[in-house]
Amino acid sequence: MKKERIVIKVGSHVLTENGSIAKERMFALVTLISELKKEKYDVILVSSGAVAAGYTQLSLDRSTVANKQALAAIGQPLLLSMYQNKFAKFDLLCSQVLLYAEVFQSKEHTQHAKNAIDTLLENNVVPIINENDTVSIEELVFGDNDRLSAHVAHHFDARLLVILSDIDAFYDKDPNKYDDAKRRAVVTHITQAELEADHTPNNEFATGGIVTKLQSADYLMKHGREMFLASGFDLSDVKSLLVDGEHVGGTLFKTDK
């Protein structure tokens, strides 16, 4: 049986706690991925967290891009090592794939990257993708890998992007400000005003917010793909959707065609 390809993106706020990597949440994520691979999925992981991992070793001021680049360089191998140790408990190999936005502007470079991803998946290896923050600053400044993960899903032939976030769904208004905010379970259209709203990152290591997630969803919907936004602190909504086939929580973005 051919497996369905999906991309899971985990944000900085989910992976960090009190200035360091949240190891229990990372292990819960790895456990979920191992379960999904046993089901019917090939999983590509897009992971933030390199800067936070670097900060555990060297507490540089994170207000400058240069310092964030340095922290990413320190933290990236540490982050991968943590993933390797956790995936090994399930007899799974994982790999590091560092990309930069320009890769997707060249068909040749995109194909080379896809060939590598295809080969890893064919050999049951979990590709862990991150922006190459040491030499490319866009995701450090603006996006927290949200848009990178959307391009990964589209160009590497995944039907679905799952974004695990501190934001557990898309609401009709800000749930942090309004008690009567209602979750939008399924979204088939995103307005221009929603796509251009101010960015609201919630964490000292995060650079995204709901807007970059909506931009990612809009990009995928325009390319006939889907995105699911759910909590990264409690993985039950993702598990319900992907393992049990039940949409309990979170928001599914898809075209209505």
C-alpha positions in Angstrom: 0.0 0.0 0.0 1.4 3.4 -1.0 1.6 5.7 1.9 0.1 9.2 2.0 2.7 12.0 2.3 2.1 14.7 4.9 4.2 17.5 6.4 4.1 18.3 10.1 5.4 21.7 11.2 6.1 22.4 14.9 6.7 25.9 16.0 9.1 27.5 18.5 6.5 28.1 21.1 5.6 24.4 21.2 9.2 23.2 21.3 10.5 25.7 24.0 9.7 26.3 27.6 11.5 28.5 30.1 14.2 29.3 27.6 15.1 25.7 26.7 13.7 22.8 24.6 10.5 21.3 26.0 11.7 17.7 25.9 8.4 16.1 26.9 6.6 17.8 24.1 9.3 16.9 21.6 9.0 13.2 22.7 5.2 13.4 22.4 5.7 14.7 18.8 8.2 11.9 17.9 5.8 9.3 19.4 3.0 10.6 17.2 5.1 10.6 14.1 6.2 7.0 14.8 2.5 6.0 15.2 1.6 7.8 12.0 4.3 6.0 10.1 2.9 2.7 11.3 -0.5 3.8 10.0 -0.6 5.0 6.4 1.7 8.1 6.3 5.1 9.2 5.1 6.0 12.1 7.4 8.2 15.1 6.7 8.9 17.2 9.8 9.6 20.9 9.6 10.9 21.9 12.9 11.7 25.3 14.5 13.7 25.4 17.7 17.4 25.8 16.6 17.7 29.3 18.1 16.2 28.2 21.4 18.4 25.1 21.5 21.5 27.3 20.9 20.4 29.7 23.7 20.6 26.8 26.2 24.3 26.7 25.4 25.1 30.4 25.0 22.7 33.1 26.3 23.2 35.8 23.6 20.9 38.7 23.3 18.3 37.5 20.8 17.3 41.0 19.6 19.8 41.1 16.8 19.7 38.9 13.7 23.5 38.2 13.9 23.1 36.7 17.3 20.1 34.7 16.2 22.2 33.3 13.3 24.9 32.4 15.7 22.5 30.7 18.1 20.9 28.8 15.2 24.4 27.5 14.2 25.0 26.3 17.7 21.5 24.9 18.2 20.9 23.1 14.9 23.1 20.1 15.6 22.0 20.0 19.2 18.3 20.0 18.1 19.0 17.2 15.6 20.8 15.1 18.2 17.8 15.4 20.5 15.5 14.2 17.7 17.9 11.4 16.8 17.9 10.1 20.4 14.1 10.2 20.6 13.4 8.6 17.2 15.9 5.9 18.0 13.6 4.7 20.8 11.2 3.7 18.0 14.0 2.3 15.8 13.6 5.2 13.3 16.3 7.2 11.6 15.9 10.9 11.1 17.9 13.3 9.0 18.7 17.0 8.8 17.7 18.9 5.7 18.5 22.6 5.7 16.8 24.7 3.0 16.5 28.3 2.1 13.7 30.1 0.3 15.6 30.5 -2.9 15.6 26.7 -3.4 11.9 26.9 -4.4 12.6 29.7 -7.0 14.6 27.3 -9.2 13.0 24.2 -10.7 16.3 22.5 -10.8 17.1 23.1 -7.2 13.6 22.2 -6.1 13.9 18.9 -8.0 17.3 18.1 -6.4 15.8 18.7 -3.0 12.8 16.6 -3.7 14.9 13.8 -5.0 16.7 13.8 -1.6 13.4 13.9 0.3 12.0 11.1 -1.8 15.0 8.9 -1.2 14.9 9.4 2.5 11.2 8.6 2.7 11.6 5.5 0.5 14.2 4.3 3.1 11.8 5.0 6.1 13.9 7.9 7.3 12.1 11.0 8.8 13.4 14.1 7.0 13.6 17.1 9.5 13.6 20.3 7.6 14.5 23.8 8.8 15.4 27.1 7.2 19.2 27.5 7.0 19.1 30.3 9.6 22.9 30.7 9.7 23.0 32.1 6.1 19.3 33.0 5.5 17.5 35.5 7.7 14.0 35.7 6.4 12.5 33.0 8.7 14.4 34.5 11.7 12.8 37.8 11.1 9.4 36.9 9.8 7.6 33.6 9.6 8.9 31.0 12.0 9.0 28.3 9.3 5.2 28.6 8.6 5.7 29.7 4.9 8.7 27.4 4.5 6.5 24.4 5.5 3.8 25.4 3.0 6.3 25.4 0.2 7.7 22.1 1.4 4.2 20.6 1.4 3.5 21.8 -2.1 6.8 21.2 -3.9 7.4 17.8 -2.2 3.9 16.5 -3.1 2.2 16.3 0.3 -1.6 16.4 0.4 -1.7 18.0 3.8 0.3 20.3 6.0 -0.3 20.0 9.8 0.8 23.1 11.8 1.2 22.4 15.5 1.1 25.6 17.4 0.2 27.5 20.6 -2.8 28.5 18.5 -5.1 25.5 18.7 -7.5 26.6 15.9 -8.6 29.6 13.8 -11.4 31.6 15.5 -13.8 34.2 14.3 -12.2 36.7 16.7 -9.2 36.7 19.1 -9.9 34.1 21.8 -7.4 35.7 24.1 -9.5 38.9 24.2 -13.1 37.6 23.6 -14.8 34.9 25.7 -17.4 34.4 23.0 -14.8 33.6 20.2 -15.9 30.6 18.2 -13.6 28.1 16.5 -13.9 27.8 12.8 -13.7 24.1 12.1 -13.4 24.3 8.3 -12.2 27.3 6.3 -12.6 27.4 2.6 -11.8 31.1 2.0 -9.4 33.6 3.7 -10.1 37.3 3.2 -7.4 39.8 2.1 -7.9 41.7 5.4 -7.1 38.5 7.4 -4.0 37.9 5.2 -2.7 41.4 5.8 -3.4 41.8 9.6 -0.6 42.6 12.0 1.6 39.8 13.1 1.2 38.6 16.7 3.9 36.2 17.9 3.3 35.0 21.4 6.8 33.8 22.4 10.2 35.2 22.8 11.6 32.6 20.3 8.7 32.8 17.9 8.5 35.1 14.8 5.1 34.0 13.5 1.5 34.3 14.6 -1.9 33.5 13.1 -1.2 35.7 10.0 1.7 33.6 8.7 -0.4 30.5 9.3 -3.3 32.0 7.3 -0.8 33.0 4.5 0.4 29.4 4.4 -3.1 28.0 4.3 -4.0 30.4 1.5 -1.0 29.4 -0.5 -1.8 25.7 -0.2 -5.5 26.1 -0.9 -4.6 27.9 -4.1 -2.5 24.9 -5.1 -5.3 22.4 -4.3 -3.8 21.2 -1.0 -5.0 21.3 2.6 -3.7 22.6 5.9 -4.7 21.6 9.4 -4.0 24.0 12.4 -4.1 22.4 15.8 -2.5 22.6 19.3 1.0 21.4 19.7 0.6 21.1 23.5 -2.2 18.5 23.2 -1.8 16.3 20.2 -5.2 14.6 20.5 -6.9 16.7 17.8 -4.2 15.8 15.3 -4.3 12.1 16.3 -8.1 12.1 16.0 -7.9 13.5 12.5 -5.1 11.5 11.1 -5.4 8.2 12.9 -9.2 8.0 13.7 -10.4 10.0 10.8 -12.5 12.2 13.1 -12.3 16.0 13.0 -12.8 16.9 16.7 -10.8 20.1 17.2 -8.5 22.4 15.2 -9.2 24.0 11.9 -9.0 22.4 8.5 -8.3 24.7 5.6 -9.4 23.3 2.2 -11.0 24.5 -1.0 -14.7 23.9 -1.5 -14.3 22.7 -5.0 
